[in-house]
Amino acid sequence: MFLQLAHTKTPVFQESKKFTLECYRITTDFPKDEKFAIVQQMRRAALSVHLNIAEGCSRKSQSERRRFFEISRGSLIEMDAAIDIAYSLKYKTEEEFKQLGDHLVSTFKQLTGLIG
C-alpha cells in the first residue's frame, strides 16, 4: 500500500486481493458458532494466498519465488476444500460462492503459470 512496488500491479496480485476480500465478505454472516472455526481458517488461508504472492514477488531467485507461489497455491487448494465443507453445511448456496470460486480459479491458474 505504502511502498507502491511493481508486484502490486500484477494481475495475480490484484486477483488474489479480490479473492481475499470476497472471502472476508462472504464469511461475515456464517453462523456465529463458526467464528473461531471455519471462518477463521478460511480467512487465514485466503490471506495466506495474497501475502505469499507479495512475498514471493520480492524474492530475487526464481526458486525462492516459486516456493512462495507454491505455498500460495496450496492455500488455494485448502480454501477449495473449506468452501466445499461450508457449502455442504449449507452456509451459502453455490450461487453465493460463485464469485469467490471464480477468483479462486483465476488466481490458481495464474499461479500455476508462474510456477511453471
N, C-alpha and C positions, 0 to 999 in steps of 0.2 A: 504494500500500500504506500509506504513512505519512500521506499528505495527506488521504485519505478524501474525495476530491472527488466531485461528483454523477455524473460520467460513469462512474464505476466500478460504478454500479448500473444502467446502461442495458443493455437486452437485447443490443445489438450488441457492446458491450464484453465482456460476460460470455461471449457465444458465441465471440467471437474468441479469448478466453483459452482456452476449451475446445479450440478448433481448434489453437492453438499448442501446448498441452500434448500433445494427441494426436499432432501431428506429431513432436514430440521423442520420444514414447513409441514410435511405430511405426518410426522410423528407427534406433532403438537397435541393432537386430540386422540391419541391412542389411550387405552384405558389407564387410569391413574395408577393402578397397581403394577403397571409395566414401566413406570418412570425410571426405576433403577435396574431394570432388566433389559428387555429387548430395545427399548427406546435409547437407553444409554449406549448399548452395544452398537446399534445401528449408527448413531451419531458419531461414535468414536471411529467406526470403520469408514464412514463417509469422509470424515475429517482427515483420516489417515491417507485416503486416496489423494486428496488435494495437497496435503502437506508433504507427502513423499514425492509428488511430482515437482513441487517447488524445490525441495532439497536436491532431488536428482538433477534438476536443471542447473544447479550451482556447482556441480562436480565437473572437474576438468577431464577426467579419464572416461572413456566410453564404458569401460567395465563397471565403474562406480555408478555412472548414470543408469546403466541397465539394471543394476541391483536395486536401486531405489524405485525404478519403474516396475520391476517385478514385484516388489513389496506392495506397491500401489495397486497393481493388477490383482494380487492376492486379496487385498481388502475389497476389491470389487466383487470377487467371487464370494467372499464372506457376506457381502451385502445382498447378493443374489439369493443366497440361502436364507438369510434373515427375512427378506421380502417374501419368500415362499412360505415361511412359517407364519408371518404376520397375515398373509393372505389366507392361509389355511385356517387361521384363528378368526377370520372374518373381521379383522381390524379395519380393513379397507377393501374396496372392490378392485377387480382387475383394472377397470377404467380409471379408478383413482390412483392406482400405482403406475399407470401408463407413462406419464411424463418422467417420473423417476426412473422407470425402466428404460426409456428412450435415452436419457442422459447416461445411464449405466452402460448400455450397449455402445453408444458413441465413444465414451471415454475408453472402454475396453478395447475397441477396435484401434483407436489412435495409439494407445499404449502398446498394443501388440505390434503395430507398425514401427514404433520407436525401439522396441526391444529387438526386433529383427529375427 
